[in-house]
Amino acid sequence: MNQTPSTGTLVPDGGEWRVPAYAQDMLWLEGGDRVAQATGPHGQFALDAALDKIVLVWGRPGGPPLAVWHAGEPVAWDGRVALAGFVERIHVLEAGEIELVVAEIEGSLLPRGYASLPDLDAMRAAPFARDPAADAPAARKATYPVIALADSIHADYLHHAMVSELSVNCTLALAPHEGGWHAVVGLPLLLENLSLLAPDTRGRLG
């Protein structure tokens, strides 16, 4: 049975964020055995409709997953990546007179809507507790380069996580074209926040 092609954009109208220029030929959507490139500042794509799962990946089909949508969810992305994993390697370098730390985190995406801390509505609904089912990996494992300023508290805790072999949860943002972050590493993800998990916390890398 032929599927009906669905044309859409990753970036909804009305928002300020756009796909950076360096990334406009680097985004691909995978659904089953079908792939489609998302191009331009809005990430235009055409992919068969009614797929059970769509994965946004970087660079080429089979690349590192950046986001996942299931049947019925709108395919929309704001450039952010929610990740859980382990810091496997740290690089310290200078770029344009800025000292940077680039950490290689091996891990997998956190489920869509994963909350690092409860908000007021969550606390009103029930006492706060972690649901182990919510930690199930959302996509296959990959290695992600994560950028932080060398003199930031983020860099300190990335180093601590590596030497202590602690797993981390983090939120990352695809770097803007300005600043030339893509010249530092081919998938420039800027670290926005970081959580360290206790050593006896069950790993969630699948």
C-alpha positions as CSV (number, residue, x, y, z in Angstrom):
1,M,0.0,0.0,0.0
2,N,1.4,3.4,-0.9
3,Q,1.9,5.9,1.8
4,T,0.9,9.5,1.4
5,P,3.9,11.9,1.4
6,S,3.7,14.4,4.3
7,T,5.4,17.7,3.8
8,G,6.2,19.8,6.8
9,T,8.9,21.8,8.6
10,L,10.8,21.1,11.8
11,V,10.6,24.8,12.9
12,P,7.1,26.0,13.3
13,D,6.1,29.5,12.1
14,G,6.0,32.2,14.7
15,G,9.1,31.2,16.7
16,E,12.4,33.1,16.7
17,W,14.7,30.0,16.4
18,R,15.8,28.9,12.9
19,V,18.1,26.1,11.8
20,P,21.7,27.6,11.7
21,A,23.2,28.0,8.2
22,Y,25.9,25.3,8.9
23,A,23.2,22.8,9.9
24,Q,20.8,23.3,6.9
25,D,22.1,20.3,5.0
26,M,22.9,18.2,8.2
27,L,19.5,17.2,9.4
28,W,17.7,13.9,8.4
29,L,14.5,12.3,9.4
30,E,14.2,8.5,9.7
31,G,11.0,6.6,9.8
32,G,11.3,2.8,9.6
33,D,13.2,2.2,6.4
34,R,12.4,5.7,5.0
35,V,14.6,8.7,5.2
36,A,14.2,12.4,4.2
37,Q,16.5,15.3,4.5
38,A,15.3,18.4,6.3
39,T,16.6,21.5,4.6
40,G,16.7,25.3,4.9
41,P,16.2,27.6,7.9
42,H,12.8,25.9,8.7
43,G,13.9,22.3,8.1
44,Q,11.6,21.6,5.3
45,F,11.0,17.8,4.7
46,A,8.7,15.4,2.9
47,L,8.3,12.0,4.6
48,D,5.6,9.3,4.5
49,A,2.7,10.0,6.8
50,A,1.4,7.6,9.6
51,L,4.8,6.4,10.7
52,D,5.0,4.9,14.2
53,K,8.2,6.7,15.0
54,I,10.3,9.5,13.5
55,V,13.9,10.1,14.5
56,L,15.8,13.3,13.7
57,V,19.5,12.5,13.1
58,W,22.6,14.5,12.4
59,G,24.9,14.5,9.4
60,R,23.6,11.5,7.5
61,P,21.1,8.6,7.9
62,G,22.2,6.6,10.8
63,G,23.8,9.6,12.5
64,P,23.4,10.6,16.1
65,P,19.8,11.0,17.1
66,L,18.7,14.5,18.2
67,A,14.9,14.1,18.7
68,V,12.2,11.5,18.5
69,W,8.5,11.8,17.8
70,H,5.9,9.0,18.0
71,A,2.6,8.6,16.0
72,G,0.3,11.5,16.6
73,E,3.0,13.9,17.9
74,P,3.7,17.1,15.9
75,V,7.2,17.0,14.4
76,A,8.6,20.3,15.7
77,W,12.1,21.1,17.0
78,D,13.7,24.0,18.8
79,G,17.3,23.0,18.5
80,R,17.5,21.4,21.9
81,V,18.7,17.9,22.8
82,A,18.0,16.1,26.1
83,L,20.6,13.5,26.8
84,A,21.6,10.9,29.4
85,G,25.0,9.1,29.4
86,F,28.6,9.0,30.6
87,V,31.4,11.4,30.0
88,E,34.0,9.3,28.2
89,R,36.6,11.9,27.2
90,I,37.3,15.6,27.8
91,H,39.2,17.9,25.4
92,V,40.5,21.3,26.5
93,L,41.3,23.8,23.8
94,E,41.3,27.5,22.8
95,A,39.0,28.8,20.0
96,G,39.2,32.5,19.2
97,E,40.9,33.3,22.5
98,I,38.1,31.5,24.4
99,E,39.1,28.5,26.5
100,L,36.7,25.6,26.0
101,V,36.0,22.2,27.3
102,V,34.5,19.7,24.9
103,A,33.2,16.5,26.6
104,E,32.4,13.4,24.6
105,I,29.2,11.9,26.2
106,E,28.2,8.5,25.2
107,G,24.5,8.0,25.8
108,S,21.0,8.2,24.4
109,L,18.2,10.7,24.3
110,L,15.9,11.2,27.2
111,P,12.2,10.8,26.5
112,R,10.3,13.8,25.2
113,G,9.0,15.9,28.1
114,Y,11.4,14.4,30.6
115,A,11.6,16.8,33.6
116,S,14.8,17.3,35.5
117,L,12.9,19.0,38.4
118,P,9.2,19.0,39.2
119,D,7.2,22.1,38.6
120,L,4.3,23.4,40.7
121,D,1.7,21.4,38.7
122,A,3.6,18.2,39.3
123,M,4.0,18.8,43.0
124,R,0.3,19.7,43.2
125,A,-0.7,16.4,41.4
126,A,1.3,14.0,43.6
127,P,4.4,13.8,45.9
128,F,7.5,14.0,43.8
129,A,9.1,10.6,42.9
130,R,11.1,9.3,40.0
131,D,9.3,6.9,37.6
132,P,11.9,4.3,36.4
133,A,9.8,3.8,33.2
134,A,10.4,7.4,32.3
135,D,14.2,6.7,32.0
136,A,13.8,4.3,29.1
137,P,16.2,5.4,26.2
138,A,14.3,7.2,23.5
139,A,16.7,6.2,20.7
140,R,19.9,4.3,20.0
141,K,23.2,5.2,21.7
142,A,25.6,7.6,20.1
143,T,28.5,9.8,21.1
144,Y,27.7,13.5,21.5
145,P,30.3,16.4,21.7
146,V,29.2,18.8,24.4
147,I,30.8,22.3,24.7
148,A,31.2,24.3,27.9
149,L,33.4,27.3,28.8
150,A,36.6,26.1,30.6
151,D,36.1,28.4,33.6
152,S,32.4,27.5,34.1
153,I,30.9,25.4,36.8
154,H,29.6,23.1,34.0
155,A,33.2,22.2,33.0
156,D,34.0,21.4,36.7
157,Y,31.1,19.0,37.0
158,L,31.8,17.4,33.6
159,H,35.3,16.6,34.9
160,H,33.9,15.3,38.2
161,A,31.4,13.1,36.4
162,M,34.2,11.6,34.3
163,V,36.7,10.8,37.1
164,S,33.9,9.5,39.4
165,E,32.2,7.5,36.6
166,L,28.8,9.1,37.3
167,S,26.1,9.2,34.7
168,V,24.7,12.5,33.7
169,N,21.5,14.0,32.4
170,C,21.9,17.2,30.4
171,T,20.1,19.6,28.1
172,L,22.0,20.9,25.1
173,A,21.4,23.5,22.4
174,L,22.6,23.4,18.8
175,A,25.0,26.3,18.6
176,P,24.2,29.4,16.5
177,H,26.1,30.0,13.3
178,E,27.6,33.1,14.8
179,G,30.6,32.4,16.9
180,G,31.9,29.6,14.6
181,W,31.2,26.8,17.0
182,H,30.8,24.4,14.1
183,A,34.5,25.0,13.3
184,V,35.4,23.6,16.8
185,V,33.5,20.3,16.4
186,G,31.1,19.0,13.7
187,L,28.1,18.7,16.0
188,P,28.4,21.8,18.2
189,L,26.1,21.3,21.2
190,L,26.3,23.9,23.9
191,L,25.6,22.7,27.5
192,E,22.7,24.5,29.1
193,N,22.2,22.4,32.3
194,L,23.6,19.3,33.9
195,S,22.5,16.7,36.5
196,L,24.7,14.1,38.1
197,L,23.2,10.8,39.1
198,A,24.3,8.9,42.2
199,P,26.6,5.9,41.6
200,D,23.9,3.4,42.7
201,T,21.4,4.9,40.3
202,R,20.6,2.4,37.6
203,G,22.1,3.3,34.3
204,R,19.7,4.0,31.5
205,L,21.8,3.4,28.4
206,G,19.8,0.3,27.3
